[in-house]
Amino acid sequence: MKYSGAEITIKLLEREGIDIIAGIPGGTNLPLYSALGKSKIRHILARHEQGAGFMSHGMARSTGKTAVCFACSGPGATNLMTAIADAKMDSVPIIAITGQVPSSLIGTDAFQEVD
């Protein structure tokens, strides 16, 4: 059986005991959401990517377990930065997963490309 990269990512998160992910779906991370829909991992829909990052920060602090947040590419990814920086400063284990433009378009100023 063949798995997509998104399916492998979700399976690995399940294997690591991740049971909740906070985030916002967008064009570049929809494959992750498709795979997440077939998973036992619960999703919390945030109103803003920064909120998703801080939800993950709070979950990790309160449980002592690594927490995960999702965002789309470009502004979605940059909106996570404050929460990621805060987690780093506080030594809180979070994983931020974002979408990205296709590899062939990196460096071409493609729509919502951030490197």
A tleap script that builds the chain and sets N, CA, C and O, in Angstrom:
source leaprc.protein.ff14SB
mol = sequence {
  NMET LYS TYR SER GLY ALA GLU ILE THR ILE
  LYS LEU LEU GLU ARG GLU GLY ILE ASP ILE
  ILE ALA GLY ILE PRO GLY GLY THR ASN LEU
  PRO LEU TYR SER ALA LEU GLY LYS SER LYS
  ILE ARG HIE ILE LEU ALA ARG HIE GLU GLN
  GLY ALA GLY PHE MET SER HIE GLY MET ALA
  ARG SER THR GLY LYS THR ALA VAL CYS PHE
  ALA CYS SER GLY PRO GLY ALA THR ASN LEU
  MET THR ALA ILE ALA ASP ALA LYS MET ASP
  SER VAL PRO ILE ILE ALA ILE THR GLY GLN
  VAL PRO SER SER LEU ILE GLY THR ASP ALA
  PHE GLN GLU VAL CASP
}
set mol.1.N position { 0.838 -1.179 0.000 }
set mol.1.CA position { 0.000 0.000 0.000 }
set mol.1.C position { 0.886 1.246 0.000 }
set mol.1.O position { 1.863 1.318 0.746 }
set mol.2.N position { 0.546 2.212 -0.827 }
set mol.2.CA position { 1.290 3.466 -0.889 }
set mol.2.C position { 0.599 4.514 -0.020 }
set mol.2.O position { -0.629 4.587 0.041 }
set mol.3.N position { 1.415 5.316 0.645 }
set mol.3.CA position { 0.905 6.408 1.468 }
set mol.3.C position { 1.449 7.727 0.945 }
set mol.3.O position { 2.568 7.793 0.436 }
set mol.4.N position { 0.652 8.765 1.075 }
set mol.4.CA position { 1.124 10.107 0.715 }
set mol.4.C position { 1.974 10.652 1.861 }
set mol.4.O position { 1.967 10.103 2.962 }
set mol.5.N position { 2.695 11.719 1.601 }
set mol.5.CA position { 3.481 12.357 2.656 }
set mol.5.C position { 2.601 12.822 3.804 }
set mol.5.O position { 2.988 12.718 4.968 }
set mol.6.N position { 1.419 13.334 3.481 }
set mol.6.CA position { 0.490 13.789 4.518 }
set mol.6.C position { 0.022 12.617 5.373 }
set mol.6.O position { -0.047 12.732 6.597 }
set mol.7.N position { -0.298 11.492 4.741 }
set mol.7.CA position { -0.741 10.313 5.491 }
set mol.7.C position { 0.370 9.795 6.400 }
set mol.7.O position { 0.109 9.402 7.537 }
set mol.8.N position { 1.589 9.793 5.913 }
set mol.8.CA position { 2.728 9.356 6.729 }
set mol.8.C position { 2.903 10.293 7.918 }
set mol.8.O position { 3.132 9.842 9.040 }
set mol.9.N position { 2.795 11.590 7.674 }
set mol.9.CA position { 2.934 12.571 8.757 }
set mol.9.C position { 1.906 12.328 9.853 }
set mol.9.O position { 2.256 12.300 11.033 }
set mol.10.N position { 0.645 12.152 9.477 }
set mol.10.CA position { -0.416 11.926 10.464 }
set mol.10.C position { -0.197 10.605 11.194 }
set mol.10.O position { -0.376 10.543 12.410 }
set mol.11.N position { 0.184 9.552 10.484 }
set mol.11.CA position { 0.451 8.262 11.129 }
set mol.11.C position { 1.593 8.373 12.140 }
set mol.11.O position { 1.530 7.780 13.217 }
set mol.12.N position { 2.633 9.129 11.794 }
set mol.12.CA position { 3.751 9.315 12.724 }
set mol.12.C position { 3.322 10.122 13.948 }
set mol.12.O position { 3.746 9.820 15.064 }
set mol.13.N position { 2.493 11.136 13.756 }
set mol.13.CA position { 1.994 11.901 14.898 }
set mol.13.C position { 1.154 11.017 15.814 }
set mol.13.O position { 1.267 11.103 17.037 }
set mol.14.N position { 0.314 10.168 15.227 }
set mol.14.CA position { -0.468 9.212 16.026 }
set mol.14.C position { 0.457 8.297 16.817 }
set mol.14.O position { 0.249 8.071 18.009 }
set mol.15.N position { 1.461 7.781 16.156 }
set mol.15.CA position { 2.404 6.858 16.798 }
set mol.15.C position { 3.125 7.520 17.976 }
set mol.15.O position { 3.481 6.856 18.951 }
set mol.16.N position { 3.334 8.828 17.874 }
set mol.16.CA position { 4.004 9.569 18.949 }
set mol.16.C position { 3.043 10.015 20.052 }
set mol.16.O position { 3.447 10.695 20.995 }
set mol.17.N position { 1.780 9.633 19.932 }
set mol.17.CA position { 0.817 9.921 20.988 }
set mol.17.C position { 0.117 11.265 20.885 }
set mol.17.O position { -0.516 11.709 21.843 }
set mol.18.N position { 0.222 11.912 19.745 }
set mol.18.CA position { -0.487 13.182 19.553 }
set mol.18.C position { -1.969 12.870 19.417 }
set mol.18.O position { -2.358 12.052 18.583 }
set mol.19.N position { -2.808 13.521 20.239 }
set mol.19.CA position { -4.241 13.248 20.152 }
set mol.19.C position { -5.078 14.480 19.816 }
set mol.19.O position { -6.272 14.363 19.539 }
set mol.20.N position { -4.455 15.662 19.838 }
set mol.20.CA position { -5.145 16.902 19.472 }
set mol.20.C position { -4.201 17.761 18.639 }
set mol.20.O position { -3.013 17.864 18.945 }
set mol.21.N position { -4.731 18.373 17.592 }
set mol.21.CA position { -3.978 19.329 16.777 }
set mol.21.C position { -4.832 20.583 16.636 }
set mol.21.O position { -6.023 20.503 16.337 }
set mol.22.N position { -4.214 21.740 16.853 }
set mol.22.CA position { -4.895 23.016 16.647 }
set mol.22.C position { -4.423 23.601 15.321 }
set mol.22.O position { -3.248 23.479 14.974 }
set mol.23.N position { -5.315 24.226 14.587 }
set mol.23.CA position { -4.866 24.802 13.329 }
set mol.23.C position { -5.969 25.390 12.488 }
set mol.23.O position { -7.131 25.469 12.888 }
set mol.24.N position { -5.552 25.803 11.295 }
set mol.24.CA position { -6.465 26.371 10.304 }
set mol.24.C position { -6.148 25.736 8.951 }
set mol.24.O position { -5.003 25.777 8.501 }
set mol.25.N position { -7.158 25.149 8.297 }
set mol.25.CA position { -6.907 24.588 6.971 }
set mol.25.C position { -6.765 25.683 5.917 }
set mol.25.O position { -7.389 26.740 6.010 }
set mol.26.N position { -5.946 25.413 4.931 }
set mol.26.CA position { -5.752 26.317 3.801 }
set mol.26.C position { -5.281 25.511 2.611 }
set mol.26.O position { -5.007 24.318 2.741 }
set mol.27.N position { -5.182 26.127 1.479 }
set mol.27.CA position { -4.856 25.416 0.244 }
set mol.27.C position { -3.654 24.505 0.333 }
set mol.27.O position { -3.700 23.376 -0.156 }
set mol.28.N position { -2.569 24.972 0.950 }
set mol.28.CA position { -1.331 24.186 0.938 }
set mol.28.C position { -1.270 23.093 1.994 }
set mol.28.O position { -0.400 22.225 1.918 }
set mol.29.N position { -2.168 23.109 2.979 }
set mol.29.CA position { -2.130 22.038 3.974 }
set mol.29.C position { -3.364 21.135 3.922 }
set mol.29.O position { -3.574 20.320 4.820 }
set mol.30.N position { -4.172 21.277 2.883 }
set mol.30.CA position { -5.369 20.439 2.769 }
set mol.30.C position { -5.070 18.944 2.717 }
set mol.30.O position { -5.864 18.164 3.243 }
set mol.31.N position { -3.958 18.499 2.107 }
set mol.31.CA position { -3.663 17.066 2.178 }
set mol.31.C position { -3.505 16.563 3.621 }
set mol.31.O position { -3.893 15.436 3.927 }
set mol.32.N position { -2.938 17.390 4.504 }
set mol.32.CA position { -2.834 17.008 5.915 }
set mol.32.C position { -4.216 16.871 6.538 }
set mol.32.O position { -4.469 15.941 7.303 }
set mol.33.N position { -5.106 17.797 6.211 }
set mol.33.CA position { -6.456 17.734 6.760 }
set mol.33.C position { -7.236 16.541 6.217 }
set mol.33.O position { -8.049 15.952 6.930 }
set mol.34.N position { -6.995 16.189 4.977 }
set mol.34.CA position { -7.631 15.001 4.408 }
set mol.34.C position { -7.189 13.756 5.168 }
set mol.34.O position { -8.010 12.905 5.511 }
set mol.35.N position { -5.893 13.653 5.427 }
set mol.35.CA position { -5.368 12.511 6.189 }
set mol.35.C position { -5.842 12.564 7.636 }
set mol.35.O position { -6.113 11.522 8.234 }
set mol.36.N position { -5.945 13.750 8.201 }
set mol.36.CA position { -6.394 13.915 9.581 }
set mol.36.C position { -7.834 13.435 9.745 }
set mol.36.O position { -8.204 12.917 10.798 }
set mol.37.N position { -8.646 13.608 8.696 }
set mol.37.CA position { -10.033 13.160 8.737 }
set mol.37.C position { -10.182 11.658 8.869 }
set mol.37.O position { -11.236 11.179 9.288 }
set mol.38.N position { -9.151 10.905 8.522 }
set mol.38.CA position { -9.170 9.442 8.632 }
set mol.38.C position { -8.477 8.977 9.911 }
set mol.38.O position { -8.280 7.780 10.120 }
set mol.39.N position { -8.115 9.920 10.753 }
set mol.39.CA position { -7.322 9.645 11.942 }
set mol.39.C position { -8.176 9.761 13.203 }
set mol.39.O position { -9.289 10.286 13.167 }
set mol.40.N position { -7.642 9.267 14.308 }
set mol.40.CA position { -8.299 9.426 15.605 }
set mol.40.C position { -7.884 10.731 16.283 }
set mol.40.O position { -8.407 11.072 17.344 }
set mol.41.N position { -6.955 11.454 15.680 }
set mol.41.CA position { -6.508 12.724 16.249 }
set mol.41.C position { -7.635 13.748 16.117 }
set mol.41.O position { -8.230 13.897 15.050 }
set mol.42.N position { -7.918 14.449 17.214 }
set mol.42.CA position { -8.955 15.480 17.222 }
set mol.42.C position { -8.365 16.799 16.734 }
set mol.42.O position { -7.200 17.098 16.998 }
set mol.43.N position { -9.158 17.574 16.034 }
set mol.43.CA position { -8.706 18.875 15.533 }
set mol.43.C position { -9.491 19.992 16.203 }
set mol.43.O position { -10.710 19.913 16.350 }
set mol.44.N position { -8.771 21.036 16.607 }
set mol.44.CA position { -9.403 22.242 17.129 }
set mol.44.C position { -9.178 23.345 16.100 }
set mol.44.O position { -8.039 23.703 15.800 }
set mol.45.N position { -10.260 23.874 15.569 }
set mol.45.CA position { -10.179 24.935 14.566 }
set mol.45.C position { -9.965 26.271 15.268 }
set mol.45.O position { -10.792 26.696 16.074 }
set mol.46.N position { -8.864 26.920 14.960 }
set mol.46.CA position { -8.557 28.230 15.538 }
set mol.46.C position { -9.092 29.329 14.624 }
set mol.46.O position { -9.351 29.090 13.445 }
set mol.47.N position { -9.254 30.516 15.162 }
set mol.47.CA position { -9.678 31.663 14.353 }
set mol.47.C position { -8.494 32.363 13.715 }
set mol.47.O position { -8.658 33.123 12.760 }
set mol.48.N position { -7.301 32.111 14.238 }
set mol.48.CA position { -6.086 32.753 13.735 }
set mol.48.C position { -4.932 31.796 14.004 }
set mol.48.O position { -4.945 31.075 15.002 }
set mol.49.N position { -3.950 31.783 13.135 }
set mol.49.CA position { -2.816 30.868 13.286 }
set mol.49.C position { -2.066 31.105 14.591 }
set mol.49.O position { -1.597 30.155 15.218 }
set mol.50.N position { -1.951 32.364 15.006 }
set mol.50.CA position { -1.269 32.633 16.270 }
set mol.50.C position { -2.018 31.965 17.427 }
set mol.50.O position { -1.403 31.438 18.354 }
set mol.51.N position { -3.340 31.994 17.362 }
set mol.51.CA position { -4.148 31.312 18.370 }
set mol.51.C position { -3.889 29.815 18.371 }
set mol.51.O position { -3.811 29.198 19.434 }
set mol.52.N position { -3.757 29.228 17.190 }
set mol.52.CA position { -3.449 27.794 17.099 }
set mol.52.C position { -2.099 27.500 17.750 }
set mol.52.O position { -1.946 26.506 18.460 }
set mol.53.N position { -1.125 28.371 17.503 }
set mol.53.CA position { 0.193 28.195 18.105 }
set mol.53.C position { 0.135 28.274 19.617 }
set mol.53.O position { 0.745 27.458 20.309 }
set mol.54.N position { -0.600 29.258 20.138 }
set mol.54.CA position { -0.692 29.392 21.590 }
set mol.54.C position { -1.564 28.311 22.217 }
set mol.54.O position { -1.351 27.951 23.375 }
set mol.55.N position { -2.547 27.782 21.476 }
set mol.55.CA position { -3.289 26.619 21.980 }
set mol.55.C position { -2.338 25.449 22.173 }
set mol.55.O position { -2.380 24.764 23.195 }
set mol.56.N position { -1.477 25.225 21.182 }
set mol.56.CA position { -0.497 24.140 21.284 }
set mol.56.C position { 0.458 24.392 22.442 }
set mol.56.O position { 0.802 23.470 23.182 }
set mol.57.N position { 0.881 25.628 22.598 }
set mol.57.CA position { 1.758 26.010 23.708 }
set mol.57.C position { 1.092 25.657 25.040 }
set mol.57.O position { 1.713 25.044 25.908 }
set mol.58.N position { -0.173 26.047 25.193 }
set mol.58.CA position { -0.901 25.761 26.429 }
set mol.58.C position { -1.101 24.274 26.666 }
set mol.58.O position { -0.972 23.798 27.794 }
set mol.59.N position { -1.420 23.534 25.595 }
set mol.59.CA position { -1.596 22.084 25.748 }
set mol.59.C position { -0.295 21.429 26.186 }
set mol.59.O position { -0.296 20.564 27.063 }
set mol.60.N position { 0.813 21.836 25.582 }
set mol.60.CA position { 2.104 21.246 25.933 }
set mol.60.C position { 2.492 21.592 27.369 }
set mol.60.O position { 3.001 20.739 28.096 }
set mol.61.N position { 2.256 22.826 27.777 }
set mol.61.CA position { 2.588 23.233 29.154 }
set mol.61.C position { 1.744 22.489 30.170 }
set mol.61.O position { 2.247 22.071 31.213 }
set mol.62.N position { 0.462 22.320 29.874 }
set mol.62.CA position { -0.436 21.715 30.858 }
set mol.62.C position { -0.333 20.196 30.919 }
set mol.62.O position { -0.632 19.598 31.953 }
set mol.63.N position { 0.084 19.569 29.828 }
set mol.63.CA position { 0.166 18.101 29.816 }
set mol.63.C position { 1.587 17.570 29.927 }
set mol.63.O position { 1.792 16.416 30.303 }
set mol.64.N position { 2.570 18.405 29.601 }
set mol.64.CA position { 3.958 17.933 29.578 }
set mol.64.C position { 4.293 17.136 28.326 }
set mol.64.O position { 5.400 16.615 28.192 }
set mol.65.N position { 3.328 17.042 27.402 }
set mol.65.CA position { 3.538 16.316 26.144 }
set mol.65.C position { 3.729 17.304 24.998 }
set mol.65.O position { 3.240 18.432 25.053 }
set mol.66.N position { 4.441 16.874 23.968 }
set mol.66.CA position { 4.586 17.694 22.770 }
set mol.66.C position { 3.211 17.932 22.155 }
set mol.66.O position { 2.385 17.021 22.099 }
set mol.67.N position { 2.970 19.150 21.699 }
set mol.67.CA position { 1.708 19.499 21.053 }
set mol.67.C position { 1.993 19.978 19.631 }
set mol.67.O position { 3.111 20.379 19.309 }
set mol.68.N position { 0.960 19.929 18.785 }
set mol.68.CA position { 1.122 20.202 17.356 }
set mol.68.C position { 0.128 21.257 16.891 }
set mol.68.O position { -1.019 21.292 17.337 }
set mol.69.N position { 0.593 22.121 15.982 }
set mol.69.CA position { -0.305 23.071 15.326 }
set mol.69.C position { -0.040 23.057 13.823 }
set mol.69.O position { 1.073 22.791 13.370 }
set mol.70.N position { -1.094 23.350 13.066 }
set mol.70.CA position { -1.040 23.396 11.605 }
set mol.70.C position { -1.358 24.809 11.122 }
set mol.70.O position { -2.157 25.521 11.729 }
set mol.71.N position { -0.721 25.199 10.026 }
set mol.71.CA position { -1.063 26.447 9.329 }
set mol.71.C position { -0.762 26.258 7.848 }
set mol.71.O position { -0.021 25.353 7.465 }
set mol.72.N position { -1.340 27.116 7.028 }
set mol.72.CA position { -1.027 27.065 5.600 }
set mol.72.C position { 0.266 27.832 5.349 }
set mol.72.O position { 0.905 28.303 6.290 }
set mol.73.N position { 0.642 27.955 4.115 }
set mol.73.CA position { 1.908 28.615 3.764 }
set mol.73.C position { 1.798 30.131 3.900 }
set mol.73.O position { 0.728 30.668 4.187 }
set mol.74.N position { 2.913 30.799 3.690 }
set mol.74.CA position { 2.953 32.257 3.651 }
set mol.74.C position { 2.519 32.901 4.946 }
set mol.74.O position { 3.128 32.664 5.989 }
set mol.75.N position { 1.458 33.727 4.899 }
set mol.75.CA position { 1.033 34.433 6.097 }
set mol.75.C position { 0.579 33.492 7.205 }
set mol.75.O position { 0.703 33.821 8.385 }
set mol.76.N position { 0.057 32.331 6.842 }
set mol.76.CA position { -0.311 31.353 7.866 }
set mol.76.C position { 0.904 30.925 8.674 }
set mol.76.O position { 0.848 30.833 9.900 }
set mol.77.N position { 1.991 30.668 7.979 }
set mol.77.CA position { 3.234 30.256 8.645 }
set mol.77.C position { 3.819 31.393 9.473 }
set mol.77.O position { 4.250 31.177 10.606 }
set mol.78.N position { 3.837 32.594 8.920 }
set mol.78.CA position { 4.428 33.707 9.675 }
set mol.78.C position { 3.577 34.082 10.881 }
set mol.78.O position { 4.109 34.579 11.873 }
set mol.79.N position { 2.275 33.856 10.820 }
set mol.79.CA position { 1.411 34.139 11.970 }
set mol.79.C position { 1.686 33.206 13.148 }
set mol.79.O position { 1.313 33.523 14.278 }
set mol.80.N position { 2.323 32.077 12.910 }
set mol.80.CA position { 2.696 31.160 13.999 }
set mol.80.C position { 3.949 31.613 14.746 }
set mol.80.O position { 4.218 31.132 15.847 }
set mol.81.N position { 4.708 32.522 14.165 }
set mol.81.CA position { 6.052 32.821 14.678 }
set mol.81.C position { 6.086 33.300 16.126 }
set mol.81.O position { 6.989 32.914 16.867 }
set mol.82.N position { 5.141 34.121 16.550 }
set mol.82.CA position { 5.161 34.600 17.931 }
set mol.82.C position { 4.986 33.441 18.906 }
set mol.82.O position { 5.691 33.362 19.912 }
set mol.83.N position { 4.057 32.548 18.614 }
set mol.83.CA position { 3.844 31.390 19.488 }
set mol.83.C position { 5.051 30.458 19.478 }
set mol.83.O position { 5.425 29.918 20.519 }
set mol.84.N position { 5.660 30.266 18.317 }
set mol.84.CA position { 6.854 29.416 18.226 }
set mol.84.C position { 7.996 30.029 19.036 }
set mol.84.O position { 8.682 29.324 19.775 }
set mol.85.N position { 8.198 31.335 18.900 }
set mol.85.CA position { 9.269 32.008 19.645 }
set mol.85.C position { 9.017 31.922 21.145 }
set mol.85.O position { 9.947 31.693 21.919 }
set mol.86.N position { 7.765 32.105 21.560 }
set mol.86.CA position { 7.432 32.021 22.979 }
set mol.86.C position { 7.674 30.611 23.512 }
set mol.86.O position { 8.215 30.442 24.605 }
set mol.87.N position { 7.275 29.605 22.744 }
set mol.87.CA position { 7.507 28.216 23.160 }
set mol.87.C position { 8.999 27.929 23.280 }
set mol.87.O position { 9.433 27.250 24.210 }
set mol.88.N position { 9.776 28.442 22.346 }
set mol.88.CA position { 11.235 28.240 22.401 }
set mol.88.C position { 11.818 28.878 23.655 }
set mol.88.O position { 12.621 28.261 24.355 }
set mol.89.N position { 11.415 30.111 23.937 }
set mol.89.CA position { 11.937 30.817 25.113 }
set mol.89.C position { 11.550 30.124 26.419 }
set mol.89.O position { 12.301 30.165 27.394 }
set mol.90.N position { 10.377 29.487 26.435 }
set mol.90.CA position { 9.894 28.802 27.632 }
set mol.90.C position { 10.232 27.316 27.648 }
set mol.90.O position { 9.831 26.603 28.568 }
set mol.91.N position { 10.965 26.839 26.641 }
set mol.91.CA position { 11.316 25.409 26.515 }
set mol.91.C position { 10.078 24.519 26.517 }
set mol.91.O position { 10.047 23.474 27.167 }
set mol.92.N position { 9.062 24.951 25.780 }
set mol.92.CA position { 7.816 24.197 25.651 }
set mol.92.C position { 7.842 23.460 24.316 }
set mol.92.O position { 8.056 24.078 23.273 }
set mol.93.N position { 7.624 22.138 24.339 }
set mol.93.CA position { 7.743 21.353 23.098 }
set mol.93.C position { 6.509 21.427 22.201 }
set mol.93.O position { 5.501 20.770 22.464 }
set mol.94.N position { 6.595 22.226 21.146 }
set mol.94.CA position { 5.525 22.235 20.151 }
set mol.94.C position { 6.121 21.948 18.773 }
set mol.94.O position { 7.285 22.241 18.498 }
set mol.95.N position { 5.289 21.372 17.929 }
set mol.95.CA position { 5.652 21.116 16.535 }
set mol.95.C position { 4.698 21.932 15.678 }
set mol.95.O position { 3.481 21.780 15.778 }
set mol.96.N position { 5.244 22.787 14.847 }
set mol.96.CA position { 4.443 23.595 13.928 }
set mol.96.C position { 4.646 23.050 12.521 }
set mol.96.O position { 5.771 22.987 12.026 }
set mol.97.N position { 3.557 22.659 11.889 }
set mol.97.CA position { 3.619 22.100 10.538 }
set mol.97.C position { 2.854 23.035 9.612 }
set mol.97.O position { 1.682 23.333 9.842 }
set mol.98.N position { 3.528 23.494 8.565 }
set mol.98.CA position { 2.885 24.413 7.624 }
set mol.98.C position { 2.943 23.856 6.210 }
set mol.98.O position { 3.732 22.963 5.902 }
set mol.99.N position { 2.101 24.398 5.375 }
set mol.99.CA position { 2.162 24.075 3.961 }
set mol.99.C position { 3.292 24.850 3.301 }
set mol.99.O position { 3.903 25.721 3.919 }
set mol.100.N position { 3.562 24.531 2.055 }
set mol.100.CA position { 4.589 25.223 1.273 }
set mol.100.C position { 4.225 25.059 -0.199 }
set mol.100.O position { 3.507 24.134 -0.581 }
set mol.101.N position { 4.727 25.961 -1.000 }
set mol.101.CA position { 4.524 25.844 -2.445 }
set mol.101.C position { 5.296 24.620 -2.942 }
set mol.101.O position { 6.187 24.140 -2.241 }
set mol.102.N position { 4.979 24.106 -4.126 }
set mol.102.CA position { 5.754 22.981 -4.666 }
set mol.102.C position { 7.247 23.318 -4.750 }
set mol.102.O position { 7.617 24.469 -4.984 }
set mol.103.N position { 8.083 22.326 -4.561 }
set mol.103.CA position { 9.546 22.514 -4.572 }
set mol.103.C position { 10.025 23.254 -5.810 }
set mol.103.O position { 10.938 24.076 -5.734 }
set mol.104.N position { 9.415 22.966 -6.936 }
set mol.104.CA position { 9.851 23.600 -8.187 }
set mol.104.C position { 9.583 25.107 -8.210 }
set mol.104.O position { 10.151 25.825 -9.033 }
set mol.105.N position { 8.720 25.588 -7.309 }
set mol.105.CA position { 8.384 27.015 -7.281 }
set mol.105.C position { 9.115 27.792 -6.191 }
set mol.105.O position { 9.001 29.017 -6.131 }
set mol.106.N position { 9.858 27.108 -5.334 }
set mol.106.CA position { 10.582 27.807 -4.273 }
set mol.106.C position { 11.616 28.732 -4.910 }
set mol.106.O position { 12.376 28.332 -5.792 }
set mol.107.N position { 11.623 29.966 -4.443 }
set mol.107.CA position { 12.553 30.960 -4.971 }
set mol.107.C position { 12.027 31.739 -6.159 }
set mol.107.O position { 12.752 32.544 -6.744 }
set mol.108.N position { 10.769 31.508 -6.525 }
set mol.108.CA position { 10.207 32.195 -7.697 }
set mol.108.C position { 9.189 33.270 -7.325 }
set mol.108.O position { 8.525 33.822 -8.202 }
set mol.109.N position { 9.060 33.570 -6.041 }
set mol.109.CA position { 8.036 34.503 -5.553 }
set mol.109.C position { 6.630 33.999 -5.863 }
set mol.109.O position { 5.742 34.784 -6.197 }
set mol.110.N position { 6.435 32.706 -5.753 }
set mol.110.CA position { 5.122 32.109 -5.982 }
set mol.110.C position { 4.142 32.605 -4.919 }
set mol.110.O position { 4.553 33.122 -3.880 }
set mol.111.N position { 2.854 32.444 -5.184 }
set mol.111.CA position { 1.811 32.881 -4.263 }
set mol.111.C position { 2.037 32.293 -2.874 }
set mol.111.O position { 2.151 31.077 -2.725 }
set mol.112.N position { 2.102 33.136 -1.872 }
set mol.112.CA position { 2.289 32.779 -0.467 }
set mol.112.C position { 3.568 31.993 -0.197 }
set mol.112.O position { 3.612 31.187 0.733 }
set mol.113.N position { 4.591 32.214 -0.986 }
set mol.113.CA position { 5.876 31.559 -0.735 }
set mol.113.C position { 6.628 32.327 0.344 }
set mol.113.O position { 6.790 33.543 0.252 }
set mol.114.N position { 7.079 31.621 1.350 }
set mol.114.CA position { 7.933 32.188 2.399 }
set mol.114.C position { 9.045 31.189 2.638 }
set mol.114.O position { 8.787 30.005 2.853 }
set mol.115.N position { 10.281 31.658 2.600 }
set mol.115.CA position { 11.403 30.745 2.821 }
set mol.115.C position { 12.141 31.146 4.072 }
set mol.115.O position { 13.124 30.504 4.441 }
savepdb mol mol.pdb
quit
